[in-house]
Amino acid sequence: MFRRYLSSTSSRRFTSVLEEKAFQVTTYSRPEELCITRGKNAKLYDDLNGKEYIDFTAGIAVTALGHANPEVAEILYNQAKKLVHSSNLYFTKECLDLSEKIVEKTKQFGGQHDASKVFLCNSGTEANEAALKFAKKHGIMQHPGKQGIVAFENSFHGRTMGALSVTWNSKYRTPFGDLVPNVSFLNLQDELTKLQDYVSSKKDEIAGLIIEPIQGEGGVFPVEIEKLTALKKICQDNDVIVIHDEIQCGLGRSGKLWAHAYLPKEAHPDIFTSAKALGNGFPIAATIVNNKVNDALRVGDHGTTYGGNPLACSVSNYVLDTIADKAFLEQVSKKSEILQKRLREIQAKYPKQIKTIRGKGLMLGAEFVEPPTEVIKKARELGLLIITAGKSTVRFVPALTIEDELIEEGLNVFEKAIKAVYA
């Protein structure tokens, strides 16, 4: 059937990409010569144009266990025959199993985090919306005016109105006018005393602080352990809820199950959020809270129709079982070493073009002196898919299961692309 489909569409040769995009809302800029038809682990294929690609994007850090994962496909098939959806009017076994598993695996692999409850939803921005609501609810219960949120420059938390309100880049926020009020953006490079003075002076106004342990969209900037630890102490002293956005950097991406697992227990967040890799491409997200936050919530405070549906949860149970494993996480770190070592070798060859290599695990960035638009384009022509982060950083977030030899092969293409652009 697939071959029949290809033959019927190839006659159009996907000039229809140009024609059919007329039916899509104007929100994306996509390469018009490329239409993905299938994938396998860390490779993607465009059968319509006879091209194949090494994929260093993993659907923007989503397909952690690879494209067309056979176990995921089998789980989807089997679960779809049993139950896809029943709403949150009732319990389902898959949802209960996943919630328990997230809490228990987090305690085991998340540095003994005191996670106690889970809210399941569908996307990263929804998980962050829930986190912001929960923090505000806790704040209001302490003091009616304690509703503000502190976020940071360079942050990205989503595109719905609440998550957008705590996203730094004005190009995302400004076109939509007034957003959620009482949001303050601080600079992570400021002295701790300045941050402490700000939070302390507004302790009756600030409900929560949201931060990415590794800023992804902003340019792949890991936040120092000391800074995260100090921020938690400042917030704790002023009864401010700390939210870690681990949508991109969590679930094995950093080399640990959660990025906050690098922190001492006393520095762990009150709330953290997960999505992307949690479903390996099937939409699911989670907002995980401690008892302090959960005690502020009441029946009816929040909800979702699709969140935690059996189909999504059955996949996520498998993802969590696979990634929350000592041997699996160790191999992520080993792959990271291969990738970092080779990136630094490339940087040494092109010091005038590449300023720095940074990141953790398989969430790495190569910052260029100028926007690397042409490098990305040339890499795509040569068979490698890479994406940007921030103004001038190439982001590397391949599947956590990518083969070592494919890392090397992909970096060979990356180096060729740099050489072709800057020759």
C-alpha positions in Angstrom: 0.0 0.0 0.0 2.9 2.4 0.8 4.5 1.8 -2.6 1.1 2.5 -4.2 0.9 5.7 -2.2 4.4 6.7 -3.4 3.6 6.0 -7.0 0.4 8.0 -6.9 2.1 11.0 -5.3 5.4 10.9 -7.1 3.6 11.9 -10.3 3.0 15.2 -8.6 6.6 15.0 -7.5 5.5 17.0 -4.5 5.3 20.2 -6.3 2.2 19.9 -4.1 4.4 20.9 -1.2 4.2 24.4 -2.7 0.6 24.0 -3.5 -0.6 22.2 -0.3 1.2 24.6 2.1 -1.4 27.1 1.0 -3.8 25.2 3.2 -1.6 25.6 6.4 -1.6 28.5 8.8 1.4 30.8 8.3 3.3 29.8 11.4 6.3 27.7 10.1 9.2 28.2 7.8 10.1 24.8 6.4 12.6 23.7 3.7 10.4 23.1 0.6 12.6 20.5 -0.9 12.1 18.1 2.0 9.1 15.9 3.0 9.8 13.2 5.6 8.0 9.9 4.9 9.6 7.5 7.4 12.4 7.1 9.9 14.5 4.5 11.7 16.2 5.3 15.0 18.4 8.3 14.2 17.8 8.4 10.4 15.0 10.0 8.4 13.9 9.3 4.9 12.3 11.4 2.1 11.2 8.7 -0.2 9.3 11.2 -2.4 12.6 12.8 -3.3 14.9 9.8 -2.8 16.9 11.3 0.1 18.0 10.0 3.5 19.3 12.0 6.4 21.2 11.5 9.7 19.0 13.1 12.2 20.6 15.2 15.0 17.3 16.8 16.0 15.1 13.9 17.2 12.0 15.9 16.5 13.5 18.7 18.8 14.6 16.3 21.6 11.4 14.2 21.4 12.2 10.8 19.9 14.7 9.9 22.6 14.3 6.2 21.8 14.5 6.7 18.0 12.1 7.0 15.1 9.7 4.1 14.4 10.7 2.4 17.6 9.3 -1.1 17.2 8.3 -1.6 20.8 6.5 1.7 20.8 4.7 0.7 17.6 3.6 -2.6 19.2 2.4 -0.9 22.3 0.3 1.6 20.4 -1.2 -1.2 18.3 -2.1 -3.4 21.3 -3.4 -0.6 23.5 -5.5 0.9 20.6 -7.3 -2.5 20.5 -8.1 -2.2 24.2 -8.8 1.4 25.1 -7.7 4.7 23.6 -9.7 7.2 25.7 -12.1 7.4 28.5 -11.6 10.9 29.9 -10.5 11.9 33.4 -14.0 11.1 34.8 -12.6 7.7 35.6 -9.3 6.0 36.6 -7.5 3.9 34.1 -4.8 1.4 34.9 -2.3 2.8 32.5 -2.6 6.3 34.0 -2.3 5.0 37.6 0.7 2.9 36.7 2.5 5.8 35.0 1.8 8.3 37.8 3.2 5.8 40.4 6.2 5.0 38.1 7.1 8.7 37.6 7.1 9.3 41.4 9.1 6.1 42.2 11.6 6.4 39.4 12.1 10.0 40.2 13.0 9.1 43.8 15.3 6.3 42.6 17.0 8.2 39.7 16.2 11.8 40.4 18.4 12.3 43.4 15.8 11.4 46.0 13.4 14.2 44.9 10.4 14.4 47.2 7.9 14.2 44.3 4.5 13.0 45.5 1.8 13.7 42.9 1.6 13.9 39.1 -0.7 15.8 36.8 -0.8 14.3 33.2 -1.5 16.5 30.2 -0.6 16.6 26.5 2.2 19.0 25.8 5.1 20.9 27.3 3.3 24.2 27.3 0.3 22.6 29.0 2.6 21.2 31.7 4.1 24.6 32.3 0.6 26.2 32.4 -0.3 23.8 35.1 2.9 24.5 37.0 2.3 28.2 36.9 -1.4 27.8 38.0 -0.3 25.6 40.9 2.4 28.0 42.0 -0.1 30.9 41.9 -2.7 29.0 43.8 -0.1 28.2 46.6 0.9 31.9 46.7 -2.7 33.2 46.9 -3.4 30.9 49.8 -0.5 32.5 51.7 -1.4 36.1 50.7 -4.0 37.4 48.2 -1.4 39.6 46.4 1.2 36.8 46.2 0.6 36.1 42.5 3.7 37.2 40.6 6.1 34.9 38.7 9.9 35.3 38.2 11.4 34.1 35.0 14.8 34.6 33.4 16.3 36.3 30.4 17.0 33.8 27.6 14.1 31.5 28.7 11.6 29.6 26.6 8.6 27.9 28.3 6.0 27.6 25.5 3.5 29.5 23.3 0.2 29.4 25.2 -0.6 32.6 27.0 0.7 31.7 30.4 3.8 29.9 29.2 4.4 32.7 26.7 4.2 35.3 29.5 7.3 33.7 31.1 9.2 33.3 27.8 11.9 35.9 27.4 12.3 36.5 23.7 10.1 39.5 22.7 9.6 38.2 19.2 7.4 35.5 20.6 5.5 37.8 23.1 5.1 41.2 21.5 2.8 40.3 18.6 0.1 39.2 21.1 -0.2 42.2 23.2 -1.1 42.0 26.9 -0.2 38.7 28.5 -0.4 37.3 32.0 0.6 40.2 34.4 3.1 40.3 37.2 5.9 38.5 35.4 9.5 39.7 36.1 12.5 38.7 34.1 15.8 38.5 35.9 19.3 38.1 34.5 21.0 34.8 35.6 24.4 36.5 35.3 23.5 39.0 38.1 25.1 38.6 41.5 23.2 36.4 43.9 22.8 39.3 46.3 20.9 41.2 43.6 18.6 38.3 43.0 18.1 37.7 46.7 17.4 41.4 47.3 14.8 41.4 44.5 12.9 38.3 45.7 13.1 39.3 49.4 11.8 42.8 48.6 8.8 41.3 46.8 8.2 38.2 48.9 4.5 39.1 49.4 4.1 39.5 45.6 6.0 36.6 44.1 4.3 33.2 44.0 6.8 31.3 41.9 10.0 31.2 40.0 10.4 29.2 36.8 13.7 28.2 35.3 15.2 25.7 32.8 18.2 23.8 34.4 19.6 23.9 30.8 18.2 26.7 28.7 17.4 25.0 25.4 15.8 27.4 22.9 17.8 30.3 24.3 21.1 28.7 23.2 21.8 25.5 25.2 23.1 27.2 28.4 23.4 24.9 31.4 22.7 26.9 34.6 25.4 26.4 37.2 24.6 23.9 40.0 25.7 26.6 42.6 23.3 29.1 41.0 20.3 26.7 41.0 21.1 25.7 44.6 21.3 29.3 45.8 18.0 30.2 43.9 16.2 27.4 45.7 17.4 28.7 49.1 16.4 32.2 48.3 12.9 31.1 47.2 12.5 28.7 50.2 13.3 31.6 52.6 10.6 33.7 51.0 8.0 31.0 50.4 8.3 31.1 46.7 7.6 28.0 44.7 10.4 26.8 42.4 9.5 25.3 39.1 12.1 23.5 36.9 11.1 23.3 33.2 12.6 20.0 32.1 10.5 19.7 29.0 13.7 19.5 26.9 16.5 18.7 29.3 14.7 16.0 31.3 14.2 12.3 30.9 17.8 11.2 30.2 18.7 14.0 27.9 21.3 15.5 30.3 22.8 12.0 31.2 20.6 11.7 34.3 16.9 10.9 34.4 16.2 14.6 35.3 18.5 17.5 35.0 17.8 18.5 38.7 19.3 15.1 39.7 22.7 16.9 39.5 21.6 19.1 42.4 21.8 18.3 46.1 18.4 17.2 47.5 17.8 20.5 49.3 18.0 22.3 45.9 15.3 20.3 44.1 12.4 22.1 42.7 8.9 22.1 44.2 7.5 21.5 40.8 9.1 20.1 37.6 7.6 19.6 34.2 8.2 16.9 31.5 7.0 16.3 28.0 8.9 15.8 24.6 10.7 12.5 25.3 8.1 11.3 27.7 6.0 9.9 24.8 8.8 9.4 22.2 6.6 11.4 19.8 3.2 10.5 21.1 1.7 13.6 22.9 2.0 13.4 26.6 3.3 15.7 29.4 3.5 15.7 33.1 3.6 18.3 36.0 5.2 16.7 39.0 4.7 18.4 42.4 5.7 17.9 46.1 3.3 17.7 49.0 3.7 21.4 49.7 2.2 22.3 46.3 -0.3 19.5 46.3 -1.7 20.6 49.7 -2.8 23.9 48.0 -4.8 22.2 45.3 -8.5 21.3 45.4 -10.8 19.2 43.2 -11.7 21.3 40.1 -8.6 23.6 40.3 -7.4 22.2 36.9 -8.3 19.6 34.3 -7.8 18.1 30.9 -9.9 16.0 28.6 -7.1 14.0 26.8 -4.4 14.2 29.4 -3.2 10.9 30.8 -5.2 8.9 28.2 -4.5 5.1 28.2 -2.8 5.2 24.8 -0.3 7.9 25.7 0.3 6.4 29.2 1.0 2.9 27.8 3.8 4.4 25.6 5.1 6.5 28.4 5.3 3.6 30.8 7.7 1.9 28.3 9.7 5.0 27.7 10.2 5.5 31.5 11.1 1.9 32.1 13.7 2.1 29.3 15.4 5.4 30.2 15.2 5.1 34.0 17.9 2.5 33.9 21.5 2.9 35.1 23.1 1.2 32.0 20.9 3.2 29.6 21.9 6.5 31.3 25.5 5.6 31.3 25.5 5.0 27.6 24.0 8.4 27.1 27.0 9.9 28.9 29.4 7.9 26.8 27.7 9.0 23.6 28.0 12.6 24.9 31.7 12.2 25.3 32.1 11.0 21.7 30.0 14.0 20.5 31.8 16.6 22.6 35.3 15.4 21.8 34.7 15.5 18.1 32.9 18.9 18.3 35.9 20.4 20.1 38.2 19.0 17.5 36.1 20.7 14.8 36.1 23.9 16.9 39.9 23.7 17.0 40.0 23.6 13.2 37.6 26.5 12.8 38.3 28.8 15.8 37.3 31.9 13.9 33.8 30.5 13.2 33.0 28.5 16.4 33.2 30.3 19.7 32.3 27.6 22.2 30.9 24.1 22.8 28.6 23.7 25.8 25.8 21.6 27.2 25.3 18.3 29.0 24.6 14.8 27.9 23.1 14.7 24.5 21.9 18.3 24.7 24.9 20.2 23.3 25.4 23.5 21.5 28.1 24.8 19.2 28.0 28.6 19.2 29.1 30.3 16.0 30.4 33.8 15.7 27.5 34.6 13.3 24.1 32.9 12.6 24.9 29.4 11.1 22.0 29.5 8.6 24.2 28.6 5.7 25.9 25.8 7.6 22.6 24.2 8.5 21.4 24.5 4.9 24.6 23.0 3.5 24.4 20.2 6.1 20.9 19.4 5.0 22.0 19.2 1.4 24.8 16.8 2.4 22.4 14.6 4.4 22.4 15.9 8.0 19.6 17.5 9.9 20.6 20.0 12.6 18.7 22.9 14.1 19.6 26.2 15.8 19.1 27.5 19.3 19.3 31.2 20.3 20.8 33.6 17.7 23.9 31.7 16.6 24.1 28.2 18.2 23.7 24.9 16.4 21.9 22.5 18.7 22.7 18.8 18.9 19.9 16.7 20.4 19.9 13.3 18.6 18.1 10.2 19.8 19.5 8.8 23.0 19.8 5.5 21.1 21.9 6.9 18.2 24.6 4.5 17.1 28.2 5.7 17.9 29.2 5.3 14.3 26.3 7.4 13.2 27.5 10.2 15.5 30.8 10.1 13.8 29.3 10.0 10.4 27.0 12.9 11.1 29.9 15.0 12.5 31.9 14.3 9.3 29.0 15.8 7.4 28.8 18.8 9.8 32.5 19.4 9.3 32.1 19.2 5.5 29.3 21.7 5.7 31.4 24.2 7.7 34.3 23.7 5.2 32.0 24.3 2.2 30.5 27.5 3.7 33.8 29.0 5.0 36.2 27.8 2.4 
